[in-house]
Amino acid sequence: MADSVPGETLSLADDLNPITLSRMGYGAMQLAGPGVFGPPRDRDQALNVLREAVDLGITHIDTSDFYGPVVVNELIREALHPYPAGLRIVTKVGARRGPDGSWRPSLAPADLTAQVHENLKHLALDTLDVVNLRLPEADHGEQAVAEPFGTLAELRKEGLIRHLGLSAASSAQLDQAQAIAPVVTVQNLYNVAARQDDALVDRCAAEGIAYAPFFPLGGFTPLQSRVLTDVAARLGASAHQVALAWLLQRSPTIVLIPGTSSVAHLRENVAAADLVLPADAIAELDSIGR
């Protein structure tokens, strides 16, 4: 486990400009309807969650135009535009949604360019802070990234994107991307129980790259662990708070994007940034992923 203090900000830099993210961010995916498709069940509540996130000091919101699709980006614009100084919106491209809600990889250069312009339009931005290239998980890290990542690198040169990242990427794909342009973020599946990316988490820390675990609380199959429950009870915290605190202490460049459509759950998640886990608790939690 690396030494770090939860709740801080993380400053990153590439060869053009720096960016600072709150380590406790907010993932907006759950603001869409069931299956991340269609409108929210309660539009006013969705808007309130976004405003509360900013009020709580979060400066890092993760989104994508394929959440909804479009629905979530339009909610962000309605709730927060004009955006507060310092707020950073991280989005993703590389997929489209079918009329049945299916997720369809879409990495052709022309469509990636279209997706970037659509994100700009729906968020009412002239430049996107960070764009992650979402790679197909089914390819198990074998998708060549030179063409799609090169397309985004060209849009960065044009000033439409400030920073670039990867999502669902392997270490080899990170190598390929870095040969084209700087990578400031990697966004992969990782949590206290899903530890297959341990080596990549450590690599990102060594290279000053933000690592944003998606499904930090298990996603559509929430984390279930007697060890997690017992540690939480002993510390007087919720299991979700302990799982998030473990991630913040796992690596100094981990940034969190837990999602929720509830203001109460949002506040609970943010409070995890102040929870410092003792060494014995960390040792117990480490055993879950083994």
Backbone torsions as a table, in degrees:
resi	resn	phi	psi	omega
1	MET	NA	133.2	177.2
2	ALA	-84.2	150.9	176.2
3	ASP	-77.5	130.2	175.4
4	SER	-160.9	159.8	179.8
5	VAL	-110.1	117.9	-178.9
6	PRO	-60.0	150.3	171.4
7	GLY	91.4	-2.1	-179.3
8	GLU	-81.4	-178.6	171.7
9	THR	-101.4	160.2	178.4
10	LEU	-122.2	123.4	179.1
11	SER	-101.0	130.6	-179.0
12	LEU	-124.7	157.1	179.3
13	ALA	-146.1	144.9	168.0
14	ASP	-120.0	-158.6	-175.7
15	ASP	-82.9	1.8	179.9
16	LEU	-113.3	-51.6	-175.7
17	ASN	-160.4	159.2	179.2
18	PRO	-85.7	164.8	173.3
19	ILE	-145.6	141.5	179.1
20	THR	-120.6	130.7	179.6
21	LEU	-121.0	142.3	168.1
22	SER	-69.7	133.7	-177.9
23	ARG	-64.6	-30.8	171.6
24	MET	-93.2	104.1	179.1
25	GLY	-105.6	-164.7	179.5
26	TYR	-139.3	127.1	175.8
27	GLY	-95.6	121.0	-170.3
28	ALA	-88.0	2.2	-173.8
29	MET	-54.2	-41.6	-174.0
30	GLN	-73.4	-0.9	177.1
31	LEU	-75.9	-16.5	175.6
32	ALA	-77.3	-180.0	179.5
33	GLY	-74.6	-173.4	-179.9
34	PRO	-55.2	137.3	-177.6
35	GLY	71.3	18.9	-178.2
36	VAL	58.3	38.4	-174.8
37	PHE	-137.7	132.1	178.0
38	GLY	82.4	-176.3	-175.6
39	PRO	-75.9	161.4	178.5
40	PRO	-69.0	157.7	176.2
41	ARG	-64.9	-35.6	-177.9
42	ASP	-134.4	98.6	-175.2
43	ARG	-62.8	-43.3	-179.0
44	ASP	-62.1	-39.5	178.6
45	GLN	-65.6	-39.2	178.0
46	ALA	-60.4	-43.8	178.2
47	LEU	-64.5	-39.3	179.5
48	ASN	-64.6	-37.9	178.7
49	VAL	-61.9	-44.6	179.4
50	LEU	-62.3	-44.3	-179.9
51	ARG	-67.0	-37.9	178.6
52	GLU	-66.0	-37.6	178.7
53	ALA	-57.3	-46.1	179.1
54	VAL	-67.1	-41.1	179.3
55	ASP	-61.5	-30.9	179.8
56	LEU	-80.6	-1.9	176.4
57	GLY	98.8	5.6	177.2
58	ILE	-70.8	129.4	178.5
59	THR	-118.9	16.6	-174.7
60	HIS	-137.2	104.9	178.8
61	ILE	-114.3	128.7	-179.8
62	ASP	-103.5	135.0	-175.6
63	THR	-153.1	-175.0	170.4
64	SER	-167.9	152.4	176.8
65	ASP	-70.1	-18.2	178.4
66	PHE	-88.1	8.5	168.6
67	TYR	-87.3	105.1	-179.5
68	GLY	127.9	-59.1	-11.9
69	PRO	-70.1	160.0	176.4
70	VAL	73.7	-31.2	-173.1
71	VAL	-51.2	-49.6	-173.0
72	VAL	-68.4	-42.2	178.2
73	ASN	-62.3	-37.8	178.3
74	GLU	-69.0	-33.8	174.7
75	LEU	-64.6	-42.8	178.6
76	ILE	-60.0	-45.2	179.5
77	ARG	-62.7	-44.5	-178.4
78	GLU	-64.5	-40.8	-175.2
79	ALA	-76.6	-35.3	-164.5
80	LEU	-122.6	-13.2	-178.9
81	HIS	-81.8	135.5	-0.5
82	PRO	-68.9	136.9	-170.0
83	TYR	-72.3	141.5	178.1
84	PRO	-62.3	149.0	176.0
85	ALA	-59.2	134.7	178.1
86	GLY	92.5	-13.2	178.1
87	LEU	-73.2	130.8	179.9
88	ARG	-116.7	125.3	-179.8
89	ILE	-107.8	120.9	-179.4
90	VAL	-105.8	126.1	-178.9
91	THR	-124.1	175.4	-178.0
92	LYS	-133.6	148.4	171.4
93	VAL	-133.2	164.3	178.7
94	GLY	124.1	5.8	179.0
95	ALA	-151.0	158.3	172.7
96	ARG	-128.5	160.4	176.7
97	ARG	-106.1	134.9	174.2
98	GLY	-77.5	164.7	179.4
99	PRO	-61.5	-18.3	178.0
100	ASP	-93.9	6.2	-178.7
101	GLY	88.7	0.2	-179.4
102	SER	-65.7	157.5	179.7
103	TRP	-104.3	121.8	-174.1
104	ARG	-123.9	114.8	177.4
105	PRO	-54.5	140.0	-179.7
106	SER	-146.6	94.2	-170.9
107	LEU	-116.4	7.8	178.0
108	ALA	-64.3	139.8	-176.7
109	PRO	-52.4	-43.3	-178.0
110	ALA	-64.1	-38.6	-178.7
111	ASP	-77.0	-33.6	174.3
112	LEU	-60.7	-41.7	177.2
113	THR	-62.1	-43.0	178.3
114	ALA	-62.8	-40.8	-179.9
115	GLN	-63.5	-39.2	176.9
116	VAL	-62.3	-46.1	179.7
117	HIS	-64.5	-35.4	178.3
118	GLU	-66.8	-41.9	176.3
119	ASN	-61.2	-43.2	177.4
120	LEU	-58.2	-45.6	-178.3
121	LYS	-64.9	-49.7	-173.2
122	HIS	-72.3	-25.2	176.1
123	LEU	-92.3	-7.1	-177.7
124	ALA	58.6	52.2	178.7
125	LEU	-123.1	153.7	173.0
126	ASP	-92.1	-27.0	-179.8
127	THR	-141.2	137.4	177.3
128	LEU	-90.2	131.8	-177.2
129	ASP	-61.4	-52.7	179.9
130	VAL	-140.5	134.1	172.4
131	VAL	-121.6	119.9	174.5
132	ASN	-92.0	133.4	172.2
133	LEU	-83.4	113.2	-180.0
134	ARG	-83.4	117.4	-178.4
135	LEU	-97.5	152.3	-178.1
136	PRO	-68.9	121.6	179.1
137	GLU	-64.5	-29.5	-177.3
138	ALA	-65.1	-18.6	-179.6
139	ASP	-82.4	-7.1	175.9
140	HIS	52.2	43.9	175.0
141	GLY	80.5	11.4	-176.5
142	GLU	-99.8	-9.1	179.0
143	GLN	-62.0	125.8	174.7
144	ALA	-68.4	133.8	-174.3
145	VAL	-105.3	-5.6	-172.9
146	ALA	-57.5	-48.4	-176.7
147	GLU	-70.0	-53.2	-178.7
148	PRO	-65.8	-41.4	179.8
149	PHE	-69.4	-35.0	176.0
150	GLY	-62.0	-35.6	176.5
151	THR	-61.4	-45.4	179.0
152	LEU	-67.4	-35.1	177.8
153	ALA	-62.9	-36.8	177.0
154	GLU	-66.7	-40.7	178.2
155	LEU	-66.0	-30.2	174.4
156	ARG	-65.7	-42.8	177.7
157	LYS	-62.2	-31.0	179.3
158	GLU	-78.4	-8.1	178.0
159	GLY	90.8	8.9	179.4
160	LEU	-84.0	-18.7	-178.9
161	ILE	-134.7	138.6	176.1
162	ARG	-89.6	-42.6	-173.9
163	HIS	-138.7	155.1	-176.8
164	LEU	-121.7	149.7	176.3
165	GLY	-146.8	179.7	179.2
166	LEU	-127.8	150.1	175.6
167	SER	-132.2	137.7	-176.5
168	ALA	59.9	46.9	-173.2
169	ALA	-112.7	151.9	174.4
170	SER	-95.4	170.0	176.9
171	SER	-62.2	-37.8	178.8
172	ALA	-64.6	-39.1	177.6
173	GLN	-68.7	-33.6	173.9
174	LEU	-62.0	-41.4	176.1
175	ASP	-57.3	-47.2	-178.4
176	GLN	-60.6	-44.6	-178.1
177	ALA	-66.3	-42.4	-177.5
178	GLN	-65.4	-21.8	176.0
179	ALA	-72.4	-13.4	-177.9
180	ILE	-104.3	-46.6	-177.6
181	ALA	-160.3	160.1	179.8
182	PRO	-62.9	141.9	175.4
183	VAL	-110.5	121.9	-179.4
184	VAL	-103.3	-16.0	-179.8
185	THR	-141.2	147.0	167.7
186	VAL	-126.6	131.6	-177.6
187	GLN	-124.9	105.1	-175.3
188	ASN	-132.5	166.8	173.7
189	LEU	-68.3	124.5	179.3
190	TYR	-167.2	136.5	172.6
191	ASN	-163.6	-176.4	-173.9
192	VAL	-60.8	-23.5	179.7
193	ALA	-101.2	-23.0	-178.0
194	ALA	-109.1	93.8	-167.7
195	ARG	-110.2	19.5	-175.6
196	GLN	-64.7	-16.7	-177.9
197	ASP	-100.6	19.0	-177.2
198	ASP	-52.1	-46.9	-177.4
199	ALA	-65.1	-38.0	-179.6
200	LEU	-71.1	-35.4	174.6
201	VAL	-58.4	-45.3	179.9
202	ASP	-67.2	-38.1	177.6
203	ARG	-62.4	-44.7	180.0
204	CYS	-61.3	-39.9	177.6
205	ALA	-61.8	-43.1	-178.8
206	ALA	-65.8	-30.8	-175.7
207	GLU	-101.0	4.8	178.2
208	GLY	70.0	33.1	179.1
209	ILE	-104.9	133.3	176.0
210	ALA	-69.1	135.8	175.2
211	TYR	-116.0	115.9	-177.7
212	ALA	-109.1	104.7	179.1
213	PRO	-69.9	125.1	168.6
214	PHE	-90.9	153.1	-169.8
215	PHE	56.7	49.7	-179.8
216	PRO	-64.8	-18.8	178.4
217	LEU	-113.0	16.5	177.2
218	GLY	101.4	-15.9	176.8
219	GLY	70.8	-130.4	-175.4
220	PHE	-72.2	-14.8	173.7
221	THR	-122.4	86.1	-172.0
222	PRO	-54.0	148.2	-179.7
223	LEU	-55.2	132.7	177.6
224	GLN	-131.1	113.4	-178.5
225	SER	-155.2	127.4	177.0
226	ARG	-64.6	-37.5	178.5
227	VAL	-61.7	-46.0	179.3
228	LEU	-61.0	-44.2	179.8
229	THR	-63.4	-42.0	-178.9
230	ASP	-67.0	-43.2	178.4
231	VAL	-62.4	-43.6	179.7
232	ALA	-60.3	-44.4	-179.6
233	ALA	-62.2	-40.3	-179.5
234	ARG	-65.9	-33.7	-177.3
235	LEU	-91.4	-4.1	-178.3
236	GLY	68.9	33.0	-179.7
237	ALA	-127.0	170.6	175.0
238	SER	-83.6	159.6	177.6
239	ALA	-60.5	-38.3	178.5
240	HIS	-62.8	-42.1	179.1
241	GLN	-62.7	-42.2	179.4
242	VAL	-64.4	-42.3	179.5
243	ALA	-62.3	-39.5	178.6
244	LEU	-71.0	-42.0	179.1
245	ALA	-62.9	-37.5	177.0
246	TRP	-59.0	-43.4	179.5
247	LEU	-63.5	-44.6	-179.7
248	LEU	-61.8	-33.6	179.3
249	GLN	-87.5	-13.0	-179.7
250	ARG	-65.9	-38.1	-177.1
251	SER	-155.3	140.9	-179.2
252	PRO	-70.0	-12.9	178.2
253	THR	-108.4	10.4	171.4
254	ILE	-74.5	132.3	172.3
255	VAL	-121.2	141.1	-172.2
256	LEU	-104.6	142.7	178.3
257	ILE	-134.4	53.1	177.8
258	PRO	-63.6	142.3	-178.2
259	GLY	-110.0	150.8	174.8
260	THR	-163.1	155.9	173.5
261	SER	-108.5	14.5	-177.1
262	SER	-120.2	131.2	177.2
263	VAL	-62.5	-40.7	-179.6
264	ALA	-62.2	-43.9	178.7
265	HIS	-67.6	-35.9	176.5
266	LEU	-59.3	-47.2	179.5
267	ARG	-62.8	-38.7	177.5
268	GLU	-62.2	-43.7	179.5
269	ASN	-63.2	-44.8	-177.8
270	VAL	-64.0	-34.9	179.3
271	ALA	-63.6	-21.1	178.8
272	ALA	-63.3	-22.8	179.5
273	ALA	-64.5	-20.9	-179.9
274	ASP	-97.0	1.3	-178.0
275	LEU	-93.0	112.7	178.5
276	VAL	-101.2	119.0	-176.1
277	LEU	-83.3	132.3	175.6
278	PRO	-71.0	163.5	-175.0
279	ALA	-59.5	-38.1	-178.6
280	ASP	-67.6	-35.3	177.3
281	ALA	-67.1	-40.7	178.8
282	ILE	-61.9	-42.0	179.5
283	ALA	-61.5	-42.0	178.4
284	GLU	-64.3	-44.8	-178.0
285	LEU	-67.1	-35.9	178.1
286	ASP	-59.0	-29.9	-178.4
287	SER	-67.2	-21.9	-177.7
288	ILE	-63.3	-46.5	-176.6
289	GLY	-74.3	-11.5	179.4
290	ARG	-89.0	NA	NA
